[in-house]
Amino acid sequence: MTDKRGGVESFIMNATGMIDPSRVSFDYIVNTDVVAYEEELAGQGSKIIHVPMRAKHPIAFTRVVDRFFSENAHKYDAIWVNVCSLANIDYLRYAKKYGIPKRIIHCHNSQNMDSKLRGMLHEHNKKRITEYATDYWSCSDEASAWFYGDAIRNLSTYKVINNAIDPQKFAFNPTIREKMRESLKIDDALLIGNVGRLHKQKNQCFLIDAFRLLHEHIPNARLVIAGQGELRGQLQKKIDDCGLNEEIILLGELTNTADFYQALDLFAFPSLYEGLSIALLEAQANGLPSIISTGNPQNAVVNSNVHRIAIDDAAKWADLMRHELNHEGRVQTSENRIIGSDFDINTQSSFMETFFEKAGKRV
């Protein structure tokens, strides 16, 4: 958990929210002052353990984390470390040192999204991850190729845990659509949406370029980008330079993405790379026609109205967006393939509940 309501945070909330709290309970160790969903987690009876951030306070981090595990490891049957790289595996190291028997590392990305230093740390820790972890989970085999390498994918303790959502929560609702479009002051505009951290990985600069070309042909098109991140200032400047302040909205972080998708006519997702995007699954659960990059794994395409293309030409994206806005519509709920699939959280949570309950039955 971080202070952002991002894909990993959403996945954790989806997964743990479906597990019977009388059978399995979770506490969270975090390195931010506040975390996304903190009130919800506390309401579930979870403890939130705040520790210093290693990058800013390395000595304090080491001292506090060592003390926590030395005093509390005996209370826990498993540690489940959800990360986008192996740059920091300290939680696993201390869990092993102080005797937590099940130690799961869970991959959520397919490339290094941070600094060159963190990339080097990832490669270094990849060589020794088997010293500390007992189980190796991943959002996809494609992501594992970078994250773990081939050897770990052959282990019996390796498993793909598909990112998953509750499809019913995102099912299309025309009443909510009308209210959301009214609140966004959309009226009869054709609305394209994007959800993601404002980060180079998510490639929203490319999307703005494609939308600018689209807008020349469809003047009543609008683009709404939902998310927060370090590139907000850069994106806003690009919008200003394009003269599209009325047509492109940087909405900021959402607390309820389910309602946001209702307002859209098209979902556009030109990420440079993805493990397996929660936002894309949410958009498909809503039935939205979607255009996504080849940086998304092929198995992320579930519904028939999702088109996966390269991000080498903004004009191609503009043409395809124009075609989809004019011809494609939502898939009907009865035809939505997310429901009952491996991306349905009801399928994934049953495995995890059984796994953690078994971990708690120490002999």
C-alpha positions in Angstrom: 0.0 0.0 0.0 1.1 3.5 -0.8 -0.6 6.9 -0.5 -2.0 6.5 -4.0 -5.1 4.6 -5.1 -3.3 2.8 -7.9 -3.5 -0.6 -9.5 -1.6 -2.6 -6.9 -3.6 -1.0 -4.1 -6.9 -1.7 -5.9 -5.9 -5.3 -6.4 -5.0 -5.8 -2.7 -8.3 -4.3 -1.7 -10.3 -6.4 -4.2 -8.5 -9.6 -3.1 -8.6 -9.2 0.6 -12.1 -7.7 0.6 -13.5 -11.1 -0.7 -11.7 -13.2 1.9 -13.7 -14.1 5.1 -12.1 -12.0 7.9 -13.0 -14.6 10.5 -10.8 -17.1 8.6 -7.9 -14.9 7.5 -6.9 -11.5 8.7 -4.3 -9.1 7.2 -2.1 -6.3 8.7 -0.2 -3.9 6.6 3.4 -2.6 6.9 3.8 0.6 4.9 6.4 3.4 4.5 4.1 6.4 3.9 2.5 8.6 6.6 -0.9 7.7 5.3 -2.1 5.0 2.9 -4.9 4.7 0.4 -7.9 3.0 1.8 -6.6 3.4 5.4 -10.0 4.0 6.8 -11.4 1.0 5.0 -8.6 -1.2 6.2 -9.0 -0.1 9.8 -12.7 -0.8 9.5 -11.9 -4.4 8.5 -9.8 -4.7 11.7 -6.4 -4.5 10.0 -3.5 -2.9 11.8 -1.4 -0.4 9.8 2.2 -0.4 10.8 4.1 2.7 9.5 7.8 2.5 9.1 10.3 5.1 7.7 11.0 5.2 3.9 14.2 3.4 3.3 15.3 5.8 0.5 15.0 8.9 2.8 15.8 7.4 6.2 17.9 4.3 5.7 19.2 4.0 9.2 15.9 4.6 10.8 14.2 2.2 8.4 16.6 -0.6 9.3 16.2 0.0 13.1 12.4 0.2 13.0 11.9 -2.7 10.7 14.3 -5.0 12.6 12.6 -4.1 15.8 9.1 -4.7 14.4 9.9 -8.2 13.1 11.9 -9.2 16.1 9.0 -8.4 18.4 6.1 -9.4 16.1 7.1 -12.1 13.6 5.8 -14.9 15.9 2.3 -13.5 15.5 2.2 -14.0 11.7 1.9 -17.1 9.5 2.8 -15.4 6.2 4.1 -12.3 4.7 2.8 -11.2 1.3 5.1 -8.6 -0.4 3.4 -6.8 -3.3 5.9 -4.9 -5.4 6.7 -3.6 -8.9 10.4 -4.5 -8.7 12.9 -6.4 -6.5 14.8 -3.2 -5.6 13.9 -3.6 -1.9 13.5 -7.1 -0.5 14.2 -6.2 3.1 10.8 -7.2 4.4 11.4 -10.7 3.1 14.9 -10.8 4.6 13.7 -9.8 8.1 10.7 -12.2 7.8 13.1 -15.0 7.2 15.5 -13.9 9.9 12.7 -13.9 12.5 10.9 -17.0 11.4 7.8 -16.1 9.4 7.3 -19.5 7.6 5.5 -18.4 4.4 7.1 -15.6 2.5 5.4 -14.6 -0.8 6.9 -12.2 -3.3 4.3 -10.9 -5.7 5.3 -9.3 -9.1 3.1 -6.5 -10.4 5.1 -5.0 -13.3 7.0 -6.1 -16.5 9.8 -3.4 -16.6 11.7 -1.1 -14.4 9.6 2.0 -13.9 12.1 3.9 -11.6 15.7 5.0 -11.6 18.7 3.2 -13.1 19.9 2.6 -9.5 16.7 0.8 -8.7 17.0 -1.2 -11.9 20.5 -2.3 -10.8 19.2 -3.2 -7.4 16.4 -5.3 -9.0 18.9 -7.2 -11.1 21.1 -7.8 -8.0 18.2 -9.0 -5.8 16.8 -11.2 -8.6 19.8 -13.4 -8.2 19.2 -14.0 -4.5 15.4 -13.8 -4.1 15.3 -17.6 -3.6 17.3 -17.2 -0.4 14.4 -15.3 1.2 11.1 -16.1 -0.5 9.2 -19.4 -0.4 6.5 -18.6 -2.9 6.6 -16.6 -6.2 3.4 -15.0 -7.5 3.0 -12.8 -10.6 0.3 -10.9 -12.4 1.3 -12.6 -15.7 3.9 -14.9 -17.3 5.1 -12.0 -19.4 5.8 -9.8 -16.4 7.6 -12.8 -14.7 10.1 -13.0 -17.6 11.6 -9.7 -16.5 10.8 -9.9 -12.8 12.0 -13.4 -12.0 13.6 -14.9 -15.1 12.9 -18.4 -16.5 14.1 -20.6 -13.6 11.6 -19.5 -11.1 8.7 -20.0 -13.5 9.5 -23.7 -13.4 9.2 -24.0 -9.6 6.1 -25.6 -8.1 5.7 -22.6 -5.8 5.4 -20.2 -8.8 1.8 -19.2 -9.6 0.2 -16.6 -11.8 -2.4 -14.7 -9.7 -4.4 -12.8 -12.3 -5.2 -9.2 -11.3 -8.9 -9.3 -10.7 -12.0 -7.2 -10.0 -15.6 -7.5 -9.0 -17.4 -7.2 -12.4 -20.7 -6.4 -10.8 -19.3 -3.2 -9.3 -18.4 -1.9 -12.7 -21.4 -3.0 -14.7 -22.9 -0.4 -17.0 -25.6 1.8 -15.3 -27.3 4.4 -17.5 -28.6 6.4 -14.5 -25.1 6.8 -13.1 -23.8 7.6 -16.6 -26.2 10.5 -16.9 -25.3 11.9 -13.4 -21.5 11.6 -14.1 -21.7 13.3 -17.4 -23.7 16.1 -15.9 -21.1 16.6 -13.1 -18.3 16.6 -15.7 -20.3 19.1 -17.8 -20.0 16.8 -20.8 -23.5 17.2 -22.3 -23.5 15.5 -25.7 -19.7 15.3 -26.2 -18.0 12.0 -27.1 -15.9 11.3 -24.1 -12.5 9.4 -24.1 -11.1 8.4 -20.8 -7.7 7.3 -19.4 -7.0 6.1 -15.8 -3.5 5.8 -14.4 -0.7 7.4 -12.5 0.7 10.5 -14.3 4.0 8.8 -15.1 6.1 8.1 -18.2 5.0 4.4 -18.1 1.4 5.4 -18.7 2.3 7.5 -21.8 -0.4 10.1 -21.5 1.7 12.6 -23.5 1.2 10.3 -26.5 -2.5 10.1 -25.8 -2.7 13.9 -25.9 -1.0 14.0 -29.2 -3.4 11.4 -30.6 -6.4 13.3 -29.2 -5.2 16.6 -30.8 -5.3 14.9 -34.2 -8.7 13.3 -33.4 -10.2 16.6 -32.3 -9.6 18.1 -35.8 -12.1 15.6 -37.1 -14.5 15.4 -34.1 -14.7 18.8 -32.5 -17.1 17.6 -29.8 -14.7 15.0 -28.5 -13.4 15.4 -25.0 -10.5 13.6 -23.1 -10.5 13.1 -19.4 -7.3 11.7 -17.7 -7.9 10.5 -14.2 -4.9 10.1 -11.9 -2.2 11.9 -10.0 1.6 11.9 -10.4 4.8 13.6 -11.0 4.1 14.5 -14.7 1.0 16.6 -13.9 2.7 19.9 -14.6 4.3 18.6 -17.8 1.0 17.3 -19.1 -0.8 20.5 -18.2 1.8 22.5 -20.1 1.3 20.3 -23.2 -2.4 20.8 -23.0 -1.9 24.6 -22.8 0.5 24.5 -25.7 -2.1 22.6 -27.8 -4.8 25.1 -26.9 -7.1 22.3 -25.6 -7.8 23.5 -22.1 -11.6 23.2 -22.7 -11.3 19.8 -24.3 -8.8 17.9 -22.1 -9.4 17.6 -18.3 -6.8 16.4 -15.8 -9.3 15.1 -13.2 -6.8 14.1 -10.4 -7.1 11.0 -8.3 -10.4 9.3 -8.2 -12.0 7.7 -5.1 -14.6 5.9 -7.2 -13.4 4.7 -10.6 -16.6 2.6 -11.1 -18.7 5.7 -11.6 -16.1 7.4 -13.8 -16.2 4.6 -16.5 -20.0 5.1 -16.8 -19.5 8.5 -18.3 -17.1 7.4 -21.0 -17.6 6.4 -24.6 -14.1 5.0 -25.2 -11.2 3.9 -23.0 -7.7 4.7 -24.3 -4.6 3.2 -22.7 -1.3 3.7 -24.5 1.0 2.4 -21.7 4.6 1.7 -22.6 4.4 -1.5 -20.6 2.1 -3.2 -18.1 2.1 -6.3 -15.9 -1.7 -6.6 -16.2 -3.7 -3.4 -15.7 -6.5 -3.2 -13.2 -7.9 -0.1 -15.0 -8.1 -2.1 -18.2 -10.1 -4.8 -16.5 -12.4 -2.3 -14.9 -13.1 -0.6 -18.3 -13.8 -4.0 -19.8 -16.2 -4.9 -16.9 -18.0 -1.7 -17.8 -18.2 -3.0 -21.4 -16.3 0.0 -22.8 -14.8 -0.2 -26.3 -11.0 0.2 -25.6 -7.9 0.9 -27.5 -4.7 -0.3 -25.8 -1.0 -0.5 -26.6 0.9 -3.7 -27.3 2.7 -2.8 -24.0 -0.3 -4.6 -22.4 -0.1 -8.4 -22.4 -2.3 -10.2 -25.0 -4.2 -12.1 -22.3 -5.4 -8.7 -20.9 -7.8 -8.6 -23.9 -11.0 -10.3 -22.9 -13.9 -8.6 -24.6 -14.4 -8.4 -28.4 -14.4 -4.6 -28.5 -10.8 -4.2 -27.2 -8.2 -3.3 -29.8 -4.5 -3.7 -29.1 -2.1 -1.7 -31.4 1.4 -0.4 -31.4 2.2 3.1 -30.1 4.5 4.1 -33.0 2.1 6.6 -34.7 -0.3 9.0 -33.0 -2.2 9.4 -36.3 -3.1 5.7 -36.3 -4.5 6.0 -32.8 -6.5 9.1 -33.8 -8.0 7.3 -36.7 -8.8 4.2 -34.7 -10.4 6.3 -31.9 -12.5 8.1 -34.5 -13.6 4.8 -35.9 -14.5 3.4 -32.5 -16.4 6.5 -31.4 -18.5 6.3 -34.6 -19.1 2.6 -34.8 -18.3 0.7 -31.6 -20.4 0.5 -28.5 -20.4 -1.2 -25.1 -20.7 -5.0 -25.0 -23.9 -6.1 -23.3 -23.6 -7.5 -19.8 -24.8 -10.9 -21.1 -21.8 -10.9 -23.5 -19.2 -9.5 -21.1 -16.4 -12.1 -20.9 -14.9 -10.7 -17.7 -17.8 -12.2 -15.7 -16.8 -15.6 -14.4 -13.3 -15.4 -16.0 -9.9 -15.7 -14.3 -10.1 -11.9 -13.9 -13.3 -12.2 -11.8 -12.1 -11.6 -8.2 -14.6 -14.3 -7.0 -12.3 -16.8 -8.8 -9.0 -15.6 -7.5 -9.9 -14.9 -3.9 -11.0 -18.5 -3.2 -7.4 -19.7 -4.0 -5.8 -17.0 -1.7 -8.2 -17.7 1.2 -7.3 -21.4 1.0 -3.6 -20.7 0.6 -3.4 -18.4 3.6 -5.6 -20.5 5.8 -3.4 -23.5 5.1 -0.3 -21.4 6.0 -1.9 -20.7 9.3 -2.2 -24.4 10.2 1.2 -24.9 11.6 2.1 -28.4 12.6 
